């Protein structure tokens, strides 16, 4: 396998294969065809988010699309279940006797809660690596009470509280299983990263996948939403031996995938073995879902302005419009499906609404 191509510039991120800078007409076309999520305050429109989204049916056809679904977007952390293929294909799962918790953390963007940190330390002890081996950098826990507890104890953010620390521990485990070096495990030419990119190329049937550097310094890849939705469908289908362990782990340990108050966890807890959900930064979201007959669907979306705010509502609205969610599911996920916004006095001051145009 060859290393991924050098990260492309903004031009190719906005227009697949375009050498020139996108013109106003190109950007306008993207925006006009996207779904709109409208934030209102009082009776006034306060903000408008535009989202590209695609739904792939069980026969791998596009059942619904809006916006530039054929444009390559940087997939960010939504790729983690597919990057975790390194643990499976390298033999690391068997070598280190890793269970669902470890594999779920390799797929996770965790909130840095106590449960996450305890499971991460256990994962690292099984593999024989330390926090100091992680090259993901540090940030405070996403979970504010956990952050506040660290501050009150006089502690600081660490690589372990980085939401990507499970993914990086997985990379290190795969490197050890492949008898490859640990110091360069994030290099696109490292055997672990080569394995991941090569498998993505095999799944997608093309050899020109571009890469970029993620927030945690790991390689990430540019894929179209149609490709991402197809991968989500493949994941929930559960027939691919290189993805079935990730699916089982994510469904067994939904709290480890995200955490308290996070959509991925809430969605998977509510739907159980019918669904899998993984978000990414800058407005990316993947969902795999089984319908009432057990058939597998895949959904991918990208909020064009990079906001994460409308992602859950857009996903739930599209799935509900195609009768892929039960009324009880929508009721249980109402805070995501019909979110309201409150001020510091707990007064309701705004709402979010996403409408799918008829036809």
C-alpha positions as CSV (number, residue, x, y, z in Angstrom):
1,X,0.0,0.0,0.0
2,X,1.2,3.5,-0.7
3,X,0.9,6.5,1.8
4,X,-2.2,8.7,1.4
5,X,-1.9,11.7,-0.9
6,X,-0.8,15.0,0.6
7,X,-3.6,17.0,2.2
8,X,-5.5,18.9,-0.5
9,X,-6.1,22.6,-0.3
10,X,-9.4,24.4,0.2
11,X,-10.2,24.3,-3.5
12,X,-10.4,20.6,-3.8
13,X,-12.3,20.4,-0.5
14,X,-15.0,22.5,-2.0
15,X,-15.0,21.2,-5.5
16,X,-14.0,17.7,-6.2
17,X,-11.2,17.7,-8.7
18,X,-11.3,21.4,-9.3
19,X,-8.0,23.2,-9.8
20,X,-9.5,26.7,-9.7
21,X,-11.0,28.5,-6.8
22,X,-14.8,27.9,-6.6
23,X,-16.9,30.7,-7.9
24,X,-19.9,32.3,-6.3
25,X,-22.3,30.3,-8.4
26,X,-20.7,27.0,-7.1
27,X,-21.1,28.1,-3.5
28,X,-24.6,29.3,-4.1
29,X,-25.6,26.0,-5.7
30,X,-24.3,24.1,-2.7
31,X,-26.3,26.3,-0.3
32,X,-29.6,26.4,-2.2
33,X,-29.8,22.6,-2.5
34,X,-29.0,22.0,1.2
35,X,-31.6,21.5,4.0
36,X,-32.1,24.5,6.2
37,X,-32.4,24.5,10.0
38,X,-33.8,27.7,11.3
39,X,-33.1,29.1,14.8
40,X,-35.8,31.5,16.0
41,X,-35.9,33.8,19.0
42,X,-39.2,35.3,19.8
43,X,-40.8,35.3,16.4
44,X,-37.6,36.4,14.6
45,X,-35.2,34.3,12.6
46,X,-31.9,34.5,14.4
47,X,-29.7,31.9,12.5
48,X,-29.9,29.6,9.6
49,X,-27.8,26.4,9.3
50,X,-27.5,24.6,6.0
51,X,-26.8,20.9,5.9
52,X,-25.9,18.4,3.1
53,X,-27.3,15.0,3.9
54,X,-27.7,11.6,2.1
55,X,-29.6,8.5,3.1
56,X,-28.5,5.2,1.5
57,X,-31.1,2.4,1.2
58,X,-30.5,-1.4,1.8
59,X,-29.8,-1.9,-1.9
60,X,-27.1,0.8,-1.8
61,X,-29.2,3.4,-3.6
62,X,-29.6,7.0,-2.7
63,X,-33.1,7.2,-1.0
64,X,-32.8,10.9,-0.2
65,X,-30.2,13.6,-0.7
66,X,-29.9,17.3,-0.2
67,X,-26.9,19.6,-0.8
68,X,-23.4,18.6,-2.1
69,X,-23.3,15.0,-1.2
70,X,-20.8,14.2,-3.9
71,X,-18.3,16.8,-2.6
72,X,-15.5,15.3,-0.5
73,X,-15.5,16.5,3.1
74,X,-12.9,15.8,5.8
75,X,-14.6,13.0,7.8
76,X,-12.9,13.8,11.1
77,X,-13.9,11.5,14.1
78,X,-16.8,10.0,12.2
79,X,-14.1,7.7,10.7
80,X,-13.1,6.2,14.1
81,X,-15.1,2.9,13.8
82,X,-13.3,2.4,10.4
83,X,-9.9,3.5,11.7
84,X,-10.4,0.9,14.4
85,X,-10.1,-1.7,11.7
86,X,-6.4,-1.6,12.5
87,X,-7.1,-3.4,15.8
88,X,-9.0,-6.1,14.1
89,X,-6.8,-6.7,11.0
90,X,-3.5,-6.5,12.9
91,X,-4.6,-9.2,15.4
92,X,-4.3,-6.8,18.3
93,X,-7.8,-7.8,19.6
94,X,-6.6,-11.4,20.1
95,X,-3.0,-10.6,21.1
96,X,-4.1,-8.4,24.0
97,X,-7.4,-10.1,24.8
98,X,-9.3,-6.8,24.3
99,X,-13.0,-6.7,25.0
100,X,-15.9,-4.5,24.0
101,X,-14.9,-1.6,26.3
102,X,-11.4,-1.3,24.7
103,X,-12.7,-1.5,21.2
104,X,-15.5,1.0,21.9
105,X,-13.0,3.5,23.2
106,X,-11.0,3.1,20.0
107,X,-14.1,4.2,18.2
108,X,-15.0,6.9,20.7
109,X,-15.0,10.6,21.0
110,X,-15.4,10.3,24.8
111,X,-16.3,13.1,27.2
112,X,-13.5,12.5,29.7
113,X,-15.8,11.3,32.5
114,X,-14.5,9.1,35.3
115,X,-15.9,6.0,33.6
116,X,-14.0,6.8,30.4
117,X,-10.7,7.4,32.2
118,X,-11.0,4.2,34.3
119,X,-11.7,2.1,31.1
120,X,-8.9,3.9,29.2
121,X,-6.3,3.1,31.9
122,X,-7.5,-0.6,31.9
123,X,-7.1,-0.6,28.1
124,X,-3.6,0.8,28.2
125,X,-2.6,-1.6,30.9
126,X,-3.8,-4.6,28.8
127,X,-1.7,-3.3,25.8
128,X,1.3,-2.3,27.9
129,X,1.4,1.4,26.9
130,X,1.3,4.5,28.9
131,X,-0.4,7.9,28.7
132,X,3.0,9.3,27.8
133,X,3.0,7.2,24.6
134,X,-0.1,9.1,23.3
135,X,0.6,11.8,20.7
136,X,-3.0,13.2,20.6
137,X,-2.2,16.3,22.8
138,X,-4.5,17.3,25.7
139,X,-7.7,19.2,26.2
140,X,-10.2,19.5,29.1
141,X,-13.0,16.9,29.3
142,X,-16.0,17.8,27.2
143,X,-18.1,16.9,30.3
144,X,-18.2,20.1,32.3
145,X,-18.7,18.6,35.8
146,X,-15.7,16.3,35.1
147,X,-13.7,19.4,34.0
148,X,-14.7,21.3,37.1
149,X,-13.8,18.3,39.3
150,X,-10.3,18.3,37.8
151,X,-9.9,22.1,38.4
152,X,-11.1,21.8,42.0
153,X,-8.6,19.0,42.6
154,X,-5.8,21.2,41.2
155,X,-5.3,18.8,38.3
156,X,-5.0,19.7,34.6
157,X,-6.0,18.5,31.2
158,X,-4.1,15.5,29.9
159,X,-3.7,13.3,26.9
160,X,-6.0,10.9,28.7
161,X,-8.9,13.4,28.9
162,X,-8.5,14.1,25.1
163,X,-11.6,12.7,23.4
164,X,-9.3,10.8,21.0
165,X,-7.2,9.0,23.5
166,X,-9.0,5.7,22.9
167,X,-8.3,5.9,19.2
168,X,-4.6,6.6,19.8
169,X,-4.4,3.7,22.3
170,X,-5.9,1.5,19.6
171,X,-3.2,2.7,17.1
172,X,-0.5,1.8,19.6
173,X,-2.0,-1.6,20.2
174,X,-2.1,-2.3,16.4
175,X,1.5,-1.0,16.1
176,X,2.7,-3.5,18.7
177,X,0.7,-6.3,17.1
178,X,2.4,-5.5,13.8
179,X,5.8,-5.2,15.4
180,X,6.0,-1.6,14.1
181,X,7.5,1.4,15.8
182,X,5.5,3.4,18.3
183,X,7.2,6.8,17.9
184,X,5.9,7.3,14.3
185,X,2.5,5.7,14.6
186,X,0.8,8.9,13.3
187,X,2.9,9.1,10.1
188,X,0.8,8.4,7.0
189,X,3.5,5.9,5.9
190,X,3.4,3.9,9.2
191,X,2.1,0.3,8.8
192,X,-1.0,1.1,11.0
193,X,-2.0,4.1,8.9
194,X,-1.2,2.3,5.7
195,X,-3.5,-0.6,6.8
196,X,-6.4,1.9,7.6
197,X,-6.0,3.8,4.3
198,X,-5.7,0.6,2.3
199,X,-8.8,-0.9,3.8
200,X,-10.8,2.3,3.2
201,X,-9.6,2.2,-0.5
202,X,-10.8,-1.4,-0.7
203,X,-14.2,-0.6,0.8
204,X,-14.7,2.4,-1.5
205,X,-13.2,0.9,-4.6
206,X,-10.8,3.8,-5.4
207,X,-7.1,4.5,-4.8
208,X,-7.2,8.3,-4.7
209,X,-8.3,9.1,-1.2
210,X,-6.9,12.3,0.1
211,X,-5.8,12.8,3.7
212,X,-5.6,15.7,6.2
213,X,-4.4,16.1,9.7
214,X,-7.1,15.8,12.4
215,X,-7.3,17.8,15.6
216,X,-5.5,15.0,17.5
217,X,-2.7,14.9,14.8
218,X,-3.8,11.6,13.4
219,X,-4.5,11.3,9.6
220,X,-8.1,11.6,8.6
221,X,-9.6,11.3,5.1
222,X,-11.7,13.2,2.6
223,X,-14.8,11.2,1.6
224,X,-18.0,12.2,0.0
225,X,-21.2,12.0,2.1
226,X,-22.5,9.3,-0.2
227,X,-19.3,7.2,0.5
228,X,-19.7,7.9,4.3
229,X,-23.3,6.9,4.3
230,X,-22.4,3.7,2.5
231,X,-19.8,2.9,5.1
232,X,-22.4,3.6,7.9
233,X,-24.7,1.1,6.1
234,X,-21.9,-1.5,5.9
235,X,-21.2,-1.0,9.6
236,X,-24.8,-1.5,10.8
237,X,-25.3,-4.4,8.4
238,X,-22.8,-6.4,10.5
239,X,-21.7,-8.7,7.7
240,X,-18.1,-7.4,7.2
241,X,-15.8,-9.4,9.5
242,X,-13.5,-6.3,9.8
243,X,-16.4,-4.1,11.1
244,X,-18.6,-6.6,13.1
245,X,-16.4,-6.3,16.2
246,X,-16.7,-2.5,16.2
247,X,-20.5,-2.7,15.8
248,X,-20.8,-5.1,18.7
249,X,-18.6,-3.0,20.9
250,X,-20.3,0.3,20.1
251,X,-23.7,-1.2,20.8
252,X,-22.6,-2.9,24.0
253,X,-20.9,0.2,25.4
254,X,-22.7,3.3,24.1
255,X,-21.8,5.4,27.1
256,X,-18.1,4.9,26.2
257,X,-18.6,6.2,22.7
258,X,-19.6,9.7,23.9
259,X,-21.0,10.2,27.4
260,X,-23.7,12.0,29.4
261,X,-25.9,14.4,27.4
262,X,-24.3,13.4,24.1
263,X,-26.5,12.4,21.1
264,X,-24.5,9.4,20.0
265,X,-24.9,7.8,23.4
266,X,-28.6,8.7,23.7
267,X,-29.4,7.5,20.2
268,X,-27.7,4.1,20.6
269,X,-29.2,3.6,24.1
270,X,-32.7,4.3,22.8
271,X,-32.4,2.2,19.6
272,X,-30.2,-0.6,21.0
273,X,-29.0,-3.1,18.4
274,X,-31.0,-1.4,15.6
275,X,-28.5,1.5,15.3
276,X,-25.0,2.9,15.5
277,X,-24.1,6.5,15.6
278,X,-20.8,8.4,15.3
279,X,-20.2,12.1,15.2
280,X,-17.3,14.1,13.8
281,X,-16.1,17.6,14.3
282,X,-17.1,20.5,11.9
283,X,-20.7,19.3,11.5
284,X,-20.2,15.7,10.4
285,X,-22.5,12.9,11.6
286,X,-22.9,9.2,10.5
287,X,-25.8,6.9,11.5
288,X,-26.4,3.2,10.6
289,X,-29.9,2.0,11.2
290,X,-32.0,-1.2,10.7
291,X,-35.6,-0.8,9.7
292,X,-38.5,-2.9,11.0
293,X,-37.6,-5.7,8.6
294,X,-34.0,-5.7,9.7
295,X,-32.7,-4.1,6.5
296,X,-29.6,-1.8,6.8
297,X,-29.7,1.9,6.0
298,X,-26.9,4.5,6.2
299,X,-27.1,8.2,6.7
300,X,-24.3,10.9,6.6
301,X,-24.6,14.6,6.9
302,X,-22.3,17.7,7.0
303,X,-23.5,21.1,8.3
304,X,-21.9,23.5,5.8
305,X,-20.9,26.1,8.3
306,X,-19.3,23.5,10.6
307,X,-21.7,23.9,13.4
308,X,-22.7,20.8,15.5
309,X,-26.0,22.4,16.7
310,X,-28.4,21.1,14.1
311,X,-26.9,17.7,13.5
312,X,-29.2,15.6,15.7
313,X,-32.4,17.3,14.5
314,X,-31.5,17.0,10.9
315,X,-30.6,13.3,11.3
316,X,-33.8,12.5,13.2
317,X,-36.0,14.6,10.8
318,X,-34.7,12.7,7.7
319,X,-35.0,9.3,9.4
320,X,-38.5,10.1,10.6
321,X,-39.6,11.3,7.2
322,X,-38.6,7.9,5.8
323,X,-40.4,6.1,8.6
324,X,-37.2,4.6,10.0
325,X,-37.9,5.6,13.6
326,X,-40.8,4.7,15.9
327,X,-42.9,7.4,17.5
328,X,-41.5,6.2,20.9
329,X,-38.0,6.8,19.6
330,X,-38.8,10.4,18.7
331,X,-40.5,10.9,22.0
332,X,-37.5,9.6,24.0
333,X,-35.1,11.7,21.9
334,X,-37.4,14.8,21.9
335,X,-34.7,17.1,23.3
336,X,-32.7,16.4,20.2
337,X,-35.6,16.2,17.8
338,X,-37.3,19.4,18.9
339,X,-34.7,21.3,20.8
340,X,-35.5,24.6,22.6
341,X,-33.0,27.1,23.9
342,X,-33.1,28.7,27.3
343,X,-31.4,31.7,28.8
344,X,-29.6,31.8,32.1
345,X,-32.9,32.3,33.9
346,X,-34.1,29.1,32.4
347,X,-36.6,31.0,30.2
348,X,-37.3,29.4,26.8
349,X,-36.1,32.0,24.3
350,X,-35.6,30.0,21.1
351,X,-36.3,27.0,19.0
352,X,-34.7,25.0,16.1
353,X,-36.7,23.7,13.2
354,X,-35.6,21.6,10.2
355,X,-38.1,21.1,7.4
356,X,-37.7,18.7,4.5
357,X,-39.2,20.3,1.3
358,X,-42.0,18.3,-0.3
359,X,-41.0,16.5,-3.5
